[in-house]
Amino acid sequence: MKSFSAFQIASAAIVAVALLLVLPFKLLPALLAGLLVHALINSLTPLLQHMFAGHLGRVLAVGLLSVVIILGLGAIFAGAFSFILHEVSNPGQLLGKLMGLIDRARAQLPEALVAYLPANVDDIRQTLYDWLRGHISELQLLGRGAVHLFVTVLIGMVLGAVIALQRMPPPETLKPLAGALLERVALFVMAFRNVVFAQVKISLLNTLFTSVFLVIVLPLFGVHFPLVKTLILVTFVAGLLPVVGNLISNTVIFVVGLSLSIWIAMVALGYLVLIHKVEYFLNARIVGGQIKARSWELLLAMLVFEAAFGLAGLVAAPVYYAYLKSELKGQGWV
């Protein structure tokens, strides 16, 4: 069994406290964004350095990735802003679409449920007004939270790019505590890379199951979803986000299903929930295989972190546990 120096113990304590404080301080999005940018830059740099050797290749990688990220974020936010402005400037059209959906639902739902549906556009407008008036404080907090999330993610990405631009010195050339901290951080970054690699596999698996349902299963029953290619693309991109990605893709598919029939939407939602329940265990096996952990270990870590820190803990659990397992393996404890 390895012996520990005071510097190793101090560095482990500092990293542990810092990682735990990330969750209550709501800095997890910034941390994950920074780590993702750092990992992408380190993956992209060797490709560019074949054309431009030395430090120039790393600078070009940082610049290229920064441009891609800025353009991507700009396109997403510009599209969302444009959509909101369009819908706000045409409230009658929006309510008309909603009323058409309700009319189709009224024709298909049992009589006991039809009574709970609004009778006309004025009822919908009054319901929305009453809800907005009763939840104005929550909406204000949601708006501030969205701004905080965007700012922290942007700062995290910038920090990730800046750190990736630096060349880390060998730990043995630093002071003892600095060297020990650098070793801890390097292990955490590697754990994040392993989990991200596994998450790509998970997204591909989820996209495959969803594609089979939309392209093969539904057409066999004479049901043809609109925007199938777009839905498949959304499923893959959203699947790269742990936990919340499935919620996003499921919501989009359910809403599109409502444009056909409420029953088709419910069948689609039921199928998606079913495959995600199966994938929940497959995900643990995939991620567990990448970080050399058993499925039940990862599931237990996710359960404990979700109970302690909520959704943020659930998202952080695979990365945190991967890092913990790396530390324990490095010391020969497991």
C-alpha positions as CSV (number, residue, x, y, z in Angstrom):
1,M,0.0,0.0,0.0
2,K,1.3,3.4,-1.0
3,S,2.2,6.0,1.7
4,F,0.8,9.5,1.4
5,S,2.7,12.7,1.8
6,A,1.1,15.7,3.5
7,F,1.0,17.5,0.1
8,Q,-1.0,14.6,-1.5
9,I,-3.5,14.6,1.3
10,A,-3.8,18.4,1.1
11,S,-4.3,18.4,-2.6
12,A,-6.9,15.6,-2.4
13,A,-8.8,17.6,0.2
14,I,-8.7,20.8,-1.8
15,V,-9.9,19.1,-5.0
16,A,-12.7,17.3,-3.1
17,V,-14.0,20.5,-1.4
18,A,-13.8,22.4,-4.7
19,L,-15.8,19.7,-6.6
20,L,-18.4,19.6,-3.9
21,L,-18.8,23.4,-3.8
22,V,-19.3,23.4,-7.6
23,L,-22.8,21.9,-7.1
24,P,-24.4,24.3,-4.5
25,F,-22.8,27.3,-6.2
26,K,-24.4,26.2,-9.5
27,L,-21.1,26.2,-11.4
28,L,-21.5,22.7,-12.8
29,P,-22.5,24.0,-16.3
30,A,-19.4,26.2,-16.4
31,L,-17.2,23.4,-15.3
32,L,-18.5,20.9,-17.8
33,A,-18.4,23.6,-20.6
34,G,-14.8,24.4,-19.8
35,L,-13.8,20.7,-19.7
36,L,-15.6,20.0,-23.0
37,V,-13.8,22.9,-24.7
38,H,-10.5,21.8,-23.2
39,A,-11.0,18.2,-24.4
40,L,-12.1,19.3,-27.9
41,I,-9.1,21.6,-28.3
42,N,-6.7,18.8,-27.2
43,S,-8.3,16.5,-29.7
44,L,-8.2,19.0,-32.5
45,T,-4.7,20.3,-32.0
46,P,-2.8,17.2,-33.2
47,L,-4.7,17.4,-36.5
48,L,-3.7,21.0,-37.1
49,Q,-0.2,20.5,-36.0
50,H,0.4,18.3,-39.0
51,M,0.0,21.4,-41.0
52,F,1.4,24.0,-38.5
53,A,4.0,22.7,-36.1
54,G,4.6,23.9,-32.6
55,H,2.6,26.5,-30.7
56,L,0.9,27.9,-33.8
57,G,-1.1,24.7,-34.2
58,R,-2.5,25.0,-30.7
59,V,-3.3,28.7,-31.2
60,L,-5.1,27.9,-34.5
61,A,-7.1,25.1,-32.8
62,V,-8.2,27.4,-30.0
63,G,-9.2,30.1,-32.5
64,L,-11.1,27.6,-34.8
65,L,-13.0,26.0,-31.9
66,S,-13.8,29.5,-30.4
67,V,-15.3,30.6,-33.8
68,V,-17.3,27.4,-34.1
69,I,-18.7,27.7,-30.5
70,I,-19.5,31.4,-30.9
71,L,-21.3,30.8,-34.2
72,G,-23.2,27.8,-32.8
73,L,-24.4,29.7,-29.7
74,G,-25.2,32.7,-31.8
75,A,-27.3,30.6,-34.2
76,I,-29.1,28.9,-31.4
77,F,-30.0,32.1,-29.5
78,A,-30.8,34.0,-32.6
79,G,-33.1,31.3,-33.7
80,A,-34.8,31.1,-30.4
81,F,-35.1,34.9,-30.1
82,S,-36.6,35.1,-33.7
83,F,-39.1,32.3,-32.9
84,I,-40.2,34.1,-29.7
85,L,-40.6,37.4,-31.5
86,H,-42.5,35.8,-34.3
87,E,-44.9,34.0,-32.0
88,V,-45.4,37.1,-29.7
89,S,-46.1,39.3,-32.8
90,N,-48.7,36.7,-34.0
91,P,-50.6,35.6,-30.8
92,G,-53.7,34.8,-32.8
93,Q,-51.9,32.4,-35.1
94,L,-50.3,30.7,-32.0
95,L,-53.7,30.3,-30.3
96,G,-55.2,29.1,-33.5
97,K,-52.7,26.3,-33.8
98,L,-53.3,25.4,-30.1
99,M,-57.0,25.4,-30.6
100,G,-56.7,23.1,-33.6
101,L,-54.7,20.7,-31.5
102,I,-57.3,20.8,-28.8
103,D,-60.1,20.2,-31.3
104,R,-58.4,17.1,-32.5
105,A,-57.8,15.9,-28.9
106,R,-61.5,16.5,-28.1
107,A,-62.5,14.2,-30.9
108,Q,-60.3,11.4,-29.6
109,L,-60.4,11.7,-25.8
110,P,-63.0,10.1,-23.6
111,E,-66.0,12.3,-22.6
112,A,-64.7,12.4,-19.0
113,L,-61.6,14.2,-20.1
114,V,-63.1,16.4,-22.8
115,A,-64.8,18.5,-20.1
116,Y,-61.4,19.7,-18.8
117,L,-60.4,21.1,-22.2
118,P,-60.9,24.8,-23.0
119,A,-63.9,25.5,-25.2
120,N,-62.5,28.3,-27.3
121,V,-59.6,30.7,-27.8
122,D,-60.9,33.1,-25.2
123,D,-60.7,30.4,-22.6
124,I,-57.1,29.6,-23.5
125,R,-56.2,33.3,-23.4
126,Q,-57.8,33.7,-20.0
127,T,-56.1,30.6,-18.7
128,L,-52.7,31.8,-19.9
129,Y,-53.3,35.2,-18.4
130,D,-54.2,33.8,-15.0
131,W,-51.3,31.5,-15.0
132,L,-48.8,34.2,-15.9
133,R,-50.2,36.5,-13.3
134,G,-49.9,33.8,-10.6
135,H,-46.3,32.8,-11.6
136,I,-44.7,36.1,-12.4
137,S,-42.1,35.8,-9.7
138,E,-41.1,32.3,-10.9
139,L,-40.8,33.5,-14.5
140,Q,-38.6,36.4,-13.3
141,L,-36.3,33.9,-11.5
142,L,-36.3,31.7,-14.6
143,G,-35.2,34.5,-16.7
144,R,-32.4,35.5,-14.4
145,G,-31.4,31.9,-14.1
146,A,-31.2,31.6,-17.9
147,V,-29.0,34.6,-18.1
148,H,-26.8,33.3,-15.3
149,L,-26.5,29.9,-17.0
150,F,-25.5,31.5,-20.4
151,V,-22.9,33.8,-18.7
152,T,-21.3,31.0,-16.6
153,V,-21.2,28.6,-19.6
154,L,-19.6,31.3,-21.7
155,I,-17.0,32.0,-19.0
156,G,-16.4,28.3,-18.6
157,M,-15.7,27.9,-22.3
158,V,-13.4,30.8,-22.4
159,L,-11.5,29.5,-19.4
160,G,-11.3,26.0,-21.0
161,A,-9.8,27.5,-24.2
162,V,-7.3,29.6,-22.3
163,I,-6.2,26.7,-20.1
164,A,-5.9,24.5,-23.2
165,L,-3.6,27.1,-24.8
166,Q,-1.1,26.8,-22.0
167,R,1.4,24.0,-21.9
168,M,1.3,22.3,-18.5
169,P,4.8,21.7,-16.9
170,P,5.6,18.3,-15.6
171,P,4.4,17.9,-12.0
172,E,7.8,17.0,-10.7
173,T,9.2,20.4,-11.8
174,L,6.7,22.3,-9.6
175,K,6.5,22.9,-5.9
176,P,5.2,19.8,-4.0
177,L,1.6,21.0,-3.4
178,A,1.3,22.5,-6.9
179,G,2.6,19.3,-8.4
180,A,0.2,17.2,-6.4
181,L,-2.7,19.4,-7.4
182,L,-1.8,19.2,-11.1
183,E,-1.8,15.4,-10.8
184,R,-5.3,15.5,-9.3
185,V,-6.6,17.8,-11.9
186,A,-5.1,15.7,-14.7
187,L,-6.9,12.6,-13.4
188,F,-10.2,14.6,-13.2
189,V,-9.8,15.8,-16.8
190,M,-9.1,12.2,-18.0
191,A,-12.2,11.0,-16.1
192,F,-14.3,13.6,-17.9
193,R,-12.9,12.6,-21.3
194,N,-13.8,8.9,-20.6
195,V,-17.3,9.8,-19.6
196,V,-17.8,12.0,-22.7
197,F,-16.6,9.3,-25.0
198,A,-19.1,6.9,-23.4
199,Q,-21.8,9.6,-23.7
200,V,-21.3,9.7,-27.5
201,K,-21.9,5.9,-27.6
202,I,-25.0,6.4,-25.6
203,S,-26.3,9.1,-27.9
204,L,-25.7,6.9,-30.9
205,L,-27.6,4.1,-29.3
206,N,-30.5,6.3,-28.4
207,T,-30.5,7.8,-31.9
208,L,-30.6,4.2,-33.4
209,F,-33.6,3.2,-31.3
210,T,-35.5,6.4,-32.1
211,S,-34.7,6.1,-35.8
212,V,-36.0,2.5,-35.9
213,F,-39.2,3.7,-34.3
214,L,-39.7,6.7,-36.5
215,V,-38.5,5.3,-39.8
216,I,-39.5,1.6,-39.6
217,V,-42.1,0.9,-36.9
218,L,-44.5,3.7,-37.3
219,P,-44.6,3.5,-41.2
220,L,-45.5,-0.2,-40.8
221,F,-48.8,1.0,-39.2
222,G,-49.4,3.7,-41.7
223,V,-48.1,6.6,-39.5
224,H,-45.6,9.0,-41.0
225,F,-44.1,11.5,-38.7
226,P,-43.2,14.9,-40.2
227,L,-39.7,16.2,-39.9
228,V,-38.2,12.8,-39.3
229,K,-34.6,13.8,-40.3
230,T,-34.8,16.8,-38.0
231,L,-36.0,14.7,-35.1
232,I,-33.2,12.2,-35.6
233,L,-30.7,15.0,-35.6
234,V,-32.2,16.6,-32.5
235,T,-32.1,13.2,-30.8
236,F,-28.4,12.7,-31.4
237,V,-27.4,16.3,-30.5
238,A,-29.6,16.4,-27.4
239,G,-28.4,12.9,-26.4
240,L,-24.9,14.3,-25.9
241,L,-26.2,16.0,-22.9
242,P,-26.4,13.7,-19.9
243,V,-29.9,13.2,-18.4
244,V,-31.6,16.3,-19.7
245,G,-30.8,15.4,-23.4
246,N,-33.4,12.6,-23.3
247,L,-36.0,15.0,-21.8
248,I,-35.4,17.5,-24.6
249,S,-35.6,15.0,-27.5
250,N,-38.7,13.2,-26.0
251,T,-40.5,16.6,-25.6
252,V,-39.8,17.5,-29.2
253,I,-41.0,14.2,-30.5
254,F,-44.1,14.2,-28.3
255,V,-45.0,17.7,-29.5
256,V,-44.6,16.8,-33.2
257,G,-46.7,13.7,-32.5
258,L,-49.5,15.9,-31.2
259,S,-49.7,17.5,-34.6
260,L,-50.9,14.1,-36.0
261,S,-52.9,12.7,-33.1
262,I,-52.9,12.7,-29.3
263,W,-52.9,8.9,-29.4
264,I,-49.9,8.8,-31.7
265,A,-48.2,11.2,-29.4
266,M,-48.9,9.1,-26.3
267,V,-47.7,5.9,-28.1
268,A,-44.5,7.7,-29.1
269,L,-44.0,8.9,-25.5
270,G,-44.6,5.5,-24.1
271,Y,-42.1,3.9,-26.5
272,L,-39.5,6.6,-25.7
273,V,-40.0,6.1,-22.0
274,L,-39.7,2.3,-22.4
275,I,-36.5,2.4,-24.4
276,H,-35.0,5.0,-22.0
277,K,-35.7,2.7,-19.0
278,V,-33.8,0.0,-20.9
279,E,-31.1,2.5,-21.8
280,Y,-30.8,3.6,-18.2
281,F,-29.1,0.3,-17.4
282,L,-27.3,0.1,-20.7
283,N,-25.9,3.6,-20.1
284,A,-24.6,2.6,-16.7
285,R,-22.9,-0.4,-18.4
286,I,-21.4,1.7,-21.2
287,V,-20.1,4.4,-18.9
288,G,-19.1,1.8,-16.4
289,G,-17.1,-0.1,-19.0
290,Q,-15.3,3.1,-20.0
291,I,-14.3,4.0,-16.5
292,K,-13.8,0.4,-15.3
293,A,-16.8,0.5,-12.9
294,R,-19.7,-1.9,-12.6
295,S,-23.2,-0.9,-13.5
296,W,-24.5,-1.0,-9.9
297,E,-21.6,1.2,-8.7
298,L,-22.5,4.0,-11.2
299,L,-26.3,3.6,-10.5
300,L,-25.6,3.9,-6.8
301,A,-23.5,7.0,-7.3
302,M,-26.2,8.6,-9.5
303,L,-28.8,7.8,-6.9
304,V,-26.8,9.3,-4.0
305,F,-25.8,12.4,-5.9
306,E,-29.3,13.0,-7.1
307,A,-30.7,12.7,-3.6
308,A,-28.0,15.1,-2.3
309,F,-27.8,17.7,-5.1
310,G,-30.8,17.1,-7.3
311,L,-30.5,17.2,-11.1
312,A,-27.0,18.7,-11.0
313,G,-25.8,15.9,-8.9
314,L,-27.3,13.3,-11.3
315,V,-25.4,14.9,-14.2
316,A,-22.2,15.2,-12.2
317,A,-22.3,11.7,-10.7
318,P,-20.6,9.8,-13.7
319,V,-17.7,12.3,-13.9
320,Y,-17.2,12.6,-10.2
321,Y,-17.3,8.8,-9.7
322,A,-15.0,8.2,-12.6
323,Y,-12.5,10.5,-11.0
324,L,-12.9,8.9,-7.6
325,K,-12.4,5.5,-9.1
326,S,-9.2,6.7,-10.9
327,E,-7.8,8.0,-7.7
328,L,-8.5,4.8,-5.8
329,K,-7.0,2.7,-8.6
330,G,-4.0,5.0,-8.8
331,Q,-3.3,4.3,-5.1
332,G,-3.8,0.6,-5.5
333,W,-6.8,0.5,-3.2
334,V,-9.3,-1.1,-5.7
